[in-house]
Amino acid sequence: MTITLAVPKEMLPGERRVSIVPEVVAKLVQSGFSISVETGAGSAAYYEDTDYEKAGAKIVGKRKDLLSSAGIVTVVQPPTEADIAMMPPGAVIVGFMAPFKNIQGIKAMRDRGVTAFSLELVPRITRAQGMDALSSQATAGGYKAALISAASSTKFFPMLTTAAGTIRPAKVLILGAGVAGLMAIATAKRLGALVEAYDVRRAAGEQVRSLGAKFLELQINAEGAGGYARELTVEEKKQEEAMVKAAVAQADVVITTANVPGRKAPRLVTGEMVLSMKPGSVIIDLAAESGGNCELTKPDETVVENGVSIIGPSNLPGQIPYHASQMYSKNLQAFLSLLVGKDGKLVEDFGDEILAASLLVHKGEIRNSSSREMVEGKK
Ligand SMILES: NC(=O)c1ccc[n+]([C@@H]2O[C@H](COP(=O)([O-])OP(=O)(O)OC[C@H]3O[C@@H](n4cnc5c(N)ncnc54)[C@H](O)[C@@H]3O)[C@@H](O)[C@H]2O)c1
Protein backbone atom coordinates (compact mmCIF):
# COMPACT_ATOMS: atom_id res chain seq x y z
CA MET A 1 0.00 0.00 0.00
CA THR A 2 1.36 3.42 -0.91
CA ILE A 3 1.36 6.14 1.75
CA THR A 4 -1.07 8.99 1.20
CA LEU A 5 0.59 12.32 1.89
CA ALA A 6 -1.80 15.21 2.49
CA VAL A 7 -0.96 18.88 1.88
CA PRO A 8 -3.50 21.15 3.58
CA LYS A 9 -3.89 24.85 2.86
CA GLU A 10 -2.21 26.97 5.55
CA MET A 11 -4.86 28.84 7.52
CA LEU A 12 -2.88 31.24 9.73
CA PRO A 13 -3.57 34.84 8.65
CA GLY A 14 -0.64 36.17 6.61
CA GLU A 15 0.75 32.69 5.96
CA ARG A 16 1.16 32.46 2.20
CA ARG A 17 3.53 29.49 2.09
CA VAL A 18 2.59 25.92 1.21
CA SER A 19 4.45 22.91 2.59
CA ILE A 20 4.93 21.02 -0.69
CA VAL A 21 5.28 22.65 -4.12
CA PRO A 22 4.35 20.89 -7.41
CA GLU A 23 8.00 20.22 -8.36
CA VAL A 24 8.43 18.21 -5.16
CA VAL A 25 5.05 16.48 -5.66
CA ALA A 26 6.41 15.06 -8.93
CA LYS A 27 9.51 13.72 -7.15
CA LEU A 28 7.48 12.19 -4.32
CA VAL A 29 5.06 10.55 -6.75
CA GLN A 30 8.08 8.99 -8.47
CA SER A 31 9.22 7.60 -5.13
CA GLY A 32 5.85 5.93 -4.66
CA PHE A 33 3.78 8.41 -2.60
CA SER A 34 0.17 9.13 -3.38
CA ILE A 35 -0.33 12.90 -2.88
CA SER A 36 -3.53 14.75 -2.02
CA VAL A 37 -3.57 18.55 -1.98
CA GLU A 38 -6.35 20.74 -0.60
CA THR A 39 -7.98 23.03 -3.17
CA GLY A 40 -6.09 26.32 -3.32
CA ALA A 41 -3.30 25.11 -0.98
CA GLY A 42 -0.58 26.81 -3.02
CA SER A 43 -2.53 29.64 -4.61
CA ALA A 44 -1.27 32.38 -2.25
CA ALA A 45 2.25 31.51 -3.44
CA TYR A 46 1.09 31.19 -7.08
CA TYR A 47 1.28 27.40 -7.21
CA GLU A 48 -2.07 26.57 -8.79
CA ASP A 49 -4.22 23.46 -8.46
CA THR A 50 -3.60 22.68 -12.13
CA ASP A 51 0.19 22.67 -11.48
CA TYR A 52 -0.33 20.15 -8.69
CA GLU A 53 -2.54 17.98 -10.89
CA LYS A 54 0.03 18.01 -13.68
CA ALA A 55 2.65 16.90 -11.15
CA GLY A 56 0.49 13.90 -10.22
CA ALA A 57 -1.44 15.09 -7.15
CA LYS A 58 -5.14 14.66 -6.47
CA ILE A 59 -6.98 17.87 -5.51
CA VAL A 60 -9.35 17.45 -2.57
CA GLY A 61 -12.09 20.00 -1.88
CA LYS A 62 -12.94 19.22 1.74
CA ARG A 63 -10.32 19.58 4.44
CA LYS A 64 -11.92 16.83 6.49
CA ASP A 65 -11.73 14.35 3.59
CA LEU A 66 -8.09 15.30 3.04
CA LEU A 67 -6.96 14.96 6.65
CA SER A 68 -9.04 11.93 7.64
CA SER A 69 -7.50 9.78 4.90
CA ALA A 70 -3.89 10.89 5.40
CA GLY A 71 -0.96 8.67 6.32
CA ILE A 72 1.40 11.66 6.46
CA VAL A 73 0.38 15.33 6.69
CA THR A 74 2.91 18.05 5.88
CA VAL A 75 2.44 21.55 7.25
CA VAL A 76 4.24 24.87 7.51
CA GLN A 77 2.51 26.12 10.67
CA PRO A 78 1.68 23.79 13.58
CA PRO A 79 -1.69 22.07 13.08
CA THR A 80 -4.66 23.47 14.97
CA GLU A 81 -6.62 21.38 17.45
CA ALA A 82 -9.52 21.22 14.96
CA ASP A 83 -7.20 19.81 12.28
CA ILE A 84 -5.64 17.32 14.67
CA ALA A 85 -9.11 16.03 15.56
CA MET A 86 -9.71 15.23 11.86
CA MET A 87 -6.52 13.15 11.51
CA PRO A 88 -6.64 9.40 12.08
CA PRO A 89 -4.76 8.15 15.16
CA GLY A 90 -1.39 6.89 13.95
CA ALA A 91 -1.09 9.55 11.23
CA VAL A 92 2.28 11.29 11.00
CA ILE A 93 2.56 15.10 10.85
CA VAL A 94 5.76 16.80 9.74
CA GLY A 95 6.47 20.53 9.83
CA PHE A 96 7.12 23.43 12.17
CA MET A 97 5.52 22.58 15.53
CA ALA A 98 6.67 25.46 17.82
CA PRO A 99 7.87 22.78 20.27
CA PHE A 100 8.65 25.21 23.10
CA LYS A 101 5.48 27.24 22.88
CA ASN A 102 2.62 25.24 21.44
CA ILE A 103 1.23 23.69 24.64
CA GLN A 104 -2.35 23.09 23.46
CA GLY A 105 -1.34 21.70 20.07
CA ILE A 106 1.19 19.29 21.54
CA LYS A 107 -1.35 18.06 24.10
CA ALA A 108 -3.93 17.58 21.35
CA MET A 109 -1.48 15.57 19.22
CA ARG A 110 -0.52 13.43 22.21
CA ASP A 111 -4.17 12.74 23.10
CA ARG A 112 -5.13 12.02 19.50
CA GLY A 113 -2.37 9.41 19.20
CA VAL A 114 -0.77 10.96 16.14
CA THR A 115 2.98 11.10 15.57
CA ALA A 116 4.56 14.53 15.10
CA PHE A 117 8.03 15.43 13.84
CA SER A 118 9.16 18.98 14.51
CA LEU A 119 11.49 20.52 11.92
CA GLU A 120 12.72 22.95 14.61
CA LEU A 121 14.26 19.95 16.37
CA VAL A 122 16.24 18.61 13.41
CA PRO A 123 19.84 18.59 14.67
CA ARG A 124 22.20 20.95 12.85
CA ILE A 125 24.59 18.24 11.75
CA THR A 126 26.11 18.09 8.28
CA ARG A 127 23.94 15.15 7.17
CA ALA A 128 20.78 17.08 8.07
CA GLN A 129 21.65 20.28 6.19
CA GLY A 130 19.20 19.51 3.39
CA MET A 131 16.40 19.21 5.98
CA ASP A 132 17.24 22.39 7.87
CA ALA A 133 14.03 24.35 7.43
CA LEU A 134 14.99 26.82 10.18
CA SER A 135 17.94 27.84 8.01
CA SER A 136 16.08 27.95 4.71
CA GLN A 137 13.30 30.08 6.16
CA ALA A 138 15.72 32.31 8.08
CA THR A 139 17.47 32.93 4.77
CA ALA A 140 14.17 34.12 3.28
CA GLY A 141 13.43 36.23 6.37
CA GLY A 142 16.85 37.90 6.47
CA TYR A 143 16.62 38.83 2.81
CA LYS A 144 13.15 40.30 3.15
CA ALA A 145 14.14 42.20 6.33
CA ALA A 146 16.93 44.00 4.48
CA LEU A 147 14.59 44.90 1.62
CA ILE A 148 11.87 46.19 3.95
CA SER A 149 14.43 48.24 5.85
CA ALA A 150 15.68 49.80 2.60
CA ALA A 151 12.14 50.52 1.43
CA SER A 152 11.23 52.08 4.81
CA SER A 153 14.39 54.15 5.16
CA THR A 154 14.38 57.85 4.38
CA LYS A 155 17.87 57.43 2.89
CA PHE A 156 19.51 55.73 -0.08
CA PHE A 157 21.50 52.62 0.86
CA PRO A 158 24.30 53.14 -1.72
CA MET A 159 26.75 55.96 -2.06
CA LEU A 160 25.76 58.07 -5.05
CA THR A 161 27.76 60.66 -6.91
CA THR A 162 25.28 62.71 -8.89
CA ALA A 163 24.97 66.13 -10.45
CA ALA A 164 22.76 66.96 -7.48
CA GLY A 165 25.55 66.19 -5.08
CA THR A 166 27.14 63.24 -3.33
CA ILE A 167 25.03 60.97 -1.18
CA ARG A 168 26.70 59.12 1.67
CA PRO A 169 25.78 55.45 2.06
CA ALA A 170 23.33 54.46 4.78
CA LYS A 171 24.72 52.85 7.93
CA VAL A 172 23.12 49.50 8.65
CA LEU A 173 23.67 47.67 11.92
CA ILE A 174 22.79 43.97 12.18
CA LEU A 175 22.50 42.49 15.67
CA GLY A 176 22.71 38.69 15.62
CA ALA A 177 24.69 37.19 12.74
CA GLY A 178 23.16 33.71 12.47
CA VAL A 179 21.50 32.53 9.29
CA ALA A 180 18.99 35.41 9.00
CA GLY A 181 21.52 38.04 10.08
CA LEU A 182 24.12 36.90 7.55
CA MET A 183 21.53 37.01 4.75
CA ALA A 184 20.46 40.51 5.86
CA ILE A 185 24.14 41.59 5.83
CA ALA A 186 24.69 40.18 2.34
CA THR A 187 21.53 41.84 1.01
CA ALA A 188 22.25 45.25 2.58
CA LYS A 189 25.83 45.06 1.24
CA ARG A 190 24.53 44.33 -2.25
CA LEU A 191 22.37 47.44 -1.99
CA GLY A 192 25.53 49.41 -1.20
CA ALA A 193 25.07 50.21 2.51
CA LEU A 194 27.87 50.44 5.05
CA VAL A 195 27.20 47.39 7.21
CA GLU A 196 28.31 46.58 10.76
CA ALA A 197 27.26 43.48 12.65
CA TYR A 198 27.56 41.95 16.05
CA ASP A 199 26.97 38.49 17.50
CA VAL A 200 27.83 36.92 20.82
CA ARG A 201 29.40 33.95 19.04
CA ARG A 202 32.92 34.90 18.06
CA ALA A 203 32.84 32.39 15.19
CA ALA A 204 30.29 34.64 13.49
CA GLY A 205 33.02 37.31 13.10
CA GLU A 206 34.77 35.49 10.29
CA GLN A 207 31.50 35.00 8.39
CA VAL A 208 30.56 38.67 8.83
CA ARG A 209 33.95 39.86 7.60
CA SER A 210 33.83 37.49 4.62
CA LEU A 211 30.68 39.32 3.50
CA GLY A 212 32.59 42.61 3.53
CA ALA A 213 30.95 43.96 6.70
CA LYS A 214 32.62 45.16 9.89
CA PHE A 215 32.32 42.90 12.94
CA LEU A 216 31.89 44.62 16.29
CA GLU A 217 33.81 42.60 18.79
CA LEU A 218 33.59 42.20 22.56
CA GLN A 219 35.68 39.98 24.80
CA ILE A 220 32.73 37.57 24.97
CA ASN A 221 32.28 34.24 23.29
CA ALA A 222 28.90 32.86 24.22
CA GLU A 223 28.87 29.85 21.95
CA GLY A 224 26.76 27.22 23.71
CA ALA A 225 25.45 23.75 22.93
CA GLY A 226 25.05 22.72 19.28
CA GLY A 227 26.68 25.91 17.97
CA TYR A 228 23.84 28.08 19.31
CA ALA A 229 24.30 31.05 21.60
CA ARG A 230 23.90 30.66 25.37
CA GLU A 231 22.39 33.31 27.61
CA LEU A 232 24.85 35.99 28.74
CA THR A 233 25.91 36.54 32.35
CA VAL A 234 24.94 39.83 34.03
CA GLU A 235 28.47 41.22 33.55
CA GLU A 236 28.55 40.19 29.87
CA LYS A 237 25.14 41.79 29.33
CA LYS A 238 26.50 45.12 30.67
CA GLN A 239 29.44 45.04 28.25
CA GLU A 240 27.12 44.19 25.40
CA GLU A 241 24.72 46.97 26.27
CA ALA A 242 27.42 49.63 26.24
CA MET A 243 28.67 48.57 22.83
CA VAL A 244 25.21 48.19 21.29
CA LYS A 245 24.21 51.61 22.65
CA ALA A 246 27.07 53.35 20.85
CA ALA A 247 26.48 51.47 17.59
CA VAL A 248 22.69 52.00 17.57
CA ALA A 249 23.07 55.78 17.99
CA GLN A 250 25.13 55.91 14.77
CA ALA A 251 22.90 53.67 12.65
CA ASP A 252 20.29 54.65 10.05
CA VAL A 253 18.90 51.12 10.02
CA VAL A 254 19.08 48.41 12.68
CA ILE A 255 18.07 44.84 11.88
CA THR A 256 17.89 42.58 14.92
CA THR A 257 17.85 38.80 14.61
CA ALA A 258 19.17 37.61 17.98
CA ASN A 259 17.65 34.49 19.49
CA VAL A 260 18.51 31.87 22.07
CA PRO A 261 16.60 28.64 21.33
CA GLY A 262 13.74 27.91 23.72
CA ARG A 263 14.08 31.25 25.55
CA LYS A 264 12.69 34.73 25.29
CA ALA A 265 14.71 36.78 22.79
CA PRO A 266 17.52 38.82 24.40
CA ARG A 267 16.67 42.51 24.87
CA LEU A 268 19.36 44.38 22.94
CA VAL A 269 17.85 47.75 22.06
CA THR A 270 16.25 49.65 24.92
CA GLY A 271 13.70 52.45 24.61
CA GLU A 272 16.43 54.89 25.65
CA MET A 273 18.64 53.70 22.77
CA VAL A 274 15.75 54.29 20.35
CA LEU A 275 15.55 57.88 21.59
CA SER A 276 19.27 58.31 20.81
CA MET A 277 18.69 57.43 17.13
CA LYS A 278 18.21 60.01 14.39
CA PRO A 279 14.54 60.63 13.50
CA GLY A 280 13.77 58.81 10.24
CA SER A 281 15.80 55.77 11.25
CA VAL A 282 14.34 52.27 11.05
CA ILE A 283 14.52 49.18 13.24
CA ILE A 284 13.37 45.81 11.91
CA ASP A 285 13.01 43.31 14.73
CA LEU A 286 13.05 39.73 13.47
CA ALA A 287 12.71 38.43 17.01
CA ALA A 288 9.29 40.09 17.37
CA GLU A 289 7.54 36.75 17.79
CA SER A 290 9.83 35.55 20.58
CA GLY A 291 9.49 38.73 22.66
CA GLY A 292 11.50 41.18 20.57
CA ASN A 293 15.13 42.33 20.64
CA CYS A 294 13.90 45.92 20.95
CA GLU A 295 12.01 47.02 24.04
CA LEU A 296 9.43 48.93 21.96
CA THR A 297 8.63 46.22 19.39
CA LYS A 298 5.04 45.10 18.97
CA PRO A 299 4.56 41.95 16.85
CA ASP A 300 3.12 42.71 13.41
CA GLU A 301 2.94 46.44 14.09
CA THR A 302 5.02 49.46 13.21
CA VAL A 303 5.62 51.60 16.27
CA VAL A 304 6.92 55.14 15.66
CA GLU A 305 8.86 56.67 18.54
CA ASN A 306 10.63 59.99 18.19
CA GLY A 307 10.53 59.59 14.39
CA VAL A 308 12.11 56.11 14.54
CA SER A 309 10.01 53.33 13.00
CA ILE A 310 10.18 49.99 14.80
CA ILE A 311 8.81 47.25 12.57
CA GLY A 312 8.08 43.84 14.11
CA PRO A 313 7.09 41.37 11.38
CA SER A 314 6.33 37.93 12.82
CA ASN A 315 6.41 35.99 9.56
CA LEU A 316 8.77 37.37 6.93
CA PRO A 317 9.26 34.07 5.06
CA GLY A 318 5.48 34.16 4.52
CA GLN A 319 6.03 37.42 2.63
CA ILE A 320 8.30 35.77 0.08
CA PRO A 321 6.12 32.70 -0.37
CA TYR A 322 7.16 31.35 -3.75
CA HIS A 323 10.79 30.69 -2.96
CA ALA A 324 10.31 30.15 0.76
CA SER A 325 7.82 27.35 -0.06
CA GLN A 326 10.16 25.89 -2.64
CA MET A 327 13.01 25.73 -0.12
CA TYR A 328 10.75 24.42 2.65
CA SER A 329 9.39 21.63 0.48
CA LYS A 330 12.89 20.55 -0.55
CA ASN A 331 13.67 20.32 3.18
CA LEU A 332 10.58 18.17 3.65
CA GLN A 333 11.47 15.98 0.68
CA ALA A 334 14.86 15.27 2.26
CA PHE A 335 13.23 14.55 5.62
CA LEU A 336 10.66 12.22 4.05
CA SER A 337 13.43 10.24 2.38
CA LEU A 338 14.61 9.27 5.88
CA LEU A 339 11.14 8.66 7.24
CA VAL A 340 9.88 6.42 4.45
CA GLY A 341 11.99 3.49 3.26
CA LYS A 342 12.56 2.37 -0.33
CA ASP A 343 9.72 -0.14 0.18
CA GLY A 344 7.32 2.82 0.49
CA LYS A 345 6.61 2.15 4.19
CA LEU A 346 7.37 4.23 7.26
CA VAL A 347 10.70 3.11 8.72
CA GLU A 348 10.14 0.66 11.58
CA ASP A 349 11.69 2.46 14.50
CA PHE A 350 12.68 6.09 14.42
CA GLY A 351 16.19 5.20 15.55
CA ASP A 352 18.03 7.38 13.04
CA GLU A 353 19.68 10.28 14.94
CA ILE A 354 17.78 12.91 12.94
CA LEU A 355 14.38 11.23 13.27
CA ALA A 356 14.92 10.49 16.96
CA ALA A 357 15.88 14.10 17.73
CA SER A 358 12.95 15.61 15.84
CA LEU A 359 10.30 13.16 17.09
CA LEU A 360 8.05 15.36 19.24
CA VAL A 361 4.97 13.22 19.89
CA HIS A 362 4.57 9.46 19.39
CA LYS A 363 2.18 6.81 20.69
CA GLY A 364 0.53 9.12 23.21
CA GLU A 365 3.83 10.43 24.62
CA ILE A 366 5.68 13.71 24.28
CA ARG A 367 9.16 12.53 23.34
CA ASN A 368 11.08 15.80 23.59
CA SER A 369 11.95 16.35 27.24
CA SER A 370 11.83 20.18 27.15
CA SER A 371 8.43 20.15 25.45
CA ARG A 372 7.16 17.51 27.91
CA GLU A 373 8.25 19.61 30.90
CA MET A 374 6.61 22.67 29.35
CA VAL A 375 3.32 20.84 28.79
CA GLU A 376 3.42 19.31 32.27
CA GLY A 377 3.88 22.79 33.70
CA LYS A 378 7.44 22.50 34.94
CA LYS A 379 8.68 25.27 32.64
N1 LIG B 1 23.91 22.62 9.47
C1 LIG B 1 24.64 23.40 10.21
O1 LIG B 1 25.73 23.08 10.57
C2 LIG B 1 24.04 24.71 10.62
C3 LIG B 1 22.97 25.22 9.94
C4 LIG B 1 22.41 26.44 10.33
C5 LIG B 1 22.95 27.11 11.41
N2 LIG B 1 24.02 26.60 12.04
C6 LIG B 1 24.58 27.32 13.16
O2 LIG B 1 23.61 27.45 14.20
C7 LIG B 1 23.87 28.64 14.90
C8 LIG B 1 22.63 29.49 15.10
O3 LIG B 1 21.98 29.77 13.89
P1 LIG B 1 20.55 30.50 13.82
O4 LIG B 1 20.64 31.57 12.83
O5 LIG B 1 19.48 29.51 13.65
O6 LIG B 1 20.45 31.10 15.27
P2 LIG B 1 19.22 31.72 16.08
O7 LIG B 1 18.09 32.10 15.16
O8 LIG B 1 18.98 30.83 17.23
O9 LIG B 1 19.90 33.08 16.61
C9 LIG B 1 20.32 34.09 15.72
C10 LIG B 1 21.66 34.64 16.16
O10 LIG B 1 21.49 35.42 17.36
C11 LIG B 1 22.71 35.34 18.07
N3 LIG B 1 22.54 35.85 19.45
C12 LIG B 1 21.94 35.25 20.51
N4 LIG B 1 21.98 36.05 21.60
C13 LIG B 1 22.60 37.19 21.20
C14 LIG B 1 22.94 38.41 21.85
N5 LIG B 1 22.66 38.58 23.15
N6 LIG B 1 23.57 39.36 21.15
C15 LIG B 1 23.88 39.18 19.82
N7 LIG B 1 23.58 38.06 19.15
C16 LIG B 1 22.96 37.08 19.83
C17 LIG B 1 23.07 33.88 17.95
O11 LIG B 1 24.44 33.65 18.24
C18 LIG B 1 22.72 33.60 16.49
O12 LIG B 1 23.83 33.78 15.63
C19 LIG B 1 24.99 29.31 14.16
O13 LIG B 1 26.19 28.91 14.77
C20 LIG B 1 24.92 28.73 12.80
O14 LIG B 1 26.15 28.82 12.10
C21 LIG B 1 24.56 25.41 11.68
The ligand as a Gaussian input file, in Angstrom:
#p B3LYP/6-31G(d) Opt

LIG

0 1
 N       23.906000      22.619000       9.471000
 C       24.638000      23.402000      10.207000
 O       25.730000      23.085000      10.569000
 C       24.037000      24.714000      10.617000
 C       22.966000      25.216000       9.941000
 C       22.414000      26.438000      10.330000
 C       22.951000      27.108000      11.407000
 N       24.018000      26.605000      12.038000
 C       24.583000      27.325000      13.163000
 O       23.609000      27.445000      14.195000
 C       23.871000      28.640000      14.902000
 C       22.631000      29.486000      15.099000
 O       21.978000      29.766000      13.886000
 P       20.552000      30.497000      13.819000
 O       20.641000      31.573000      12.828000
 O       19.482000      29.511000      13.653000
 O       20.446000      31.097000      15.271000
 P       19.220000      31.724000      16.076000
 O       18.092000      32.095000      15.165000
 O       18.976000      30.826000      17.233000
 O       19.896000      33.078000      16.614000
 C       20.317000      34.087000      15.719000
 C       21.661000      34.636000      16.157000
 O       21.489000      35.420000      17.355000
 C       22.713000      35.340000      18.065000
 N       22.537000      35.850000      19.446000
 C       21.938000      35.248000      20.509000
 N       21.984000      36.049000      21.600000
 C       22.604000      37.193000      21.198000
 C       22.939000      38.406000      21.853000
 N       22.663000      38.583000      23.146000
 N       23.570000      39.363000      21.147000
 C       23.879000      39.179000      19.825000
 N       23.579000      38.064000      19.149000
 C       22.957000      37.079000      19.825000
 C       23.066000      33.884000      17.948000
 O       24.439000      33.654000      18.243000
 C       22.720000      33.599000      16.489000
 O       23.826000      33.780000      15.630000
 C       24.989000      29.309000      14.157000
 O       26.193000      28.912000      14.765000
 C       24.924000      28.731000      12.796000
 O       26.147000      28.823000      12.099000
 C       24.564000      25.414000      11.681000

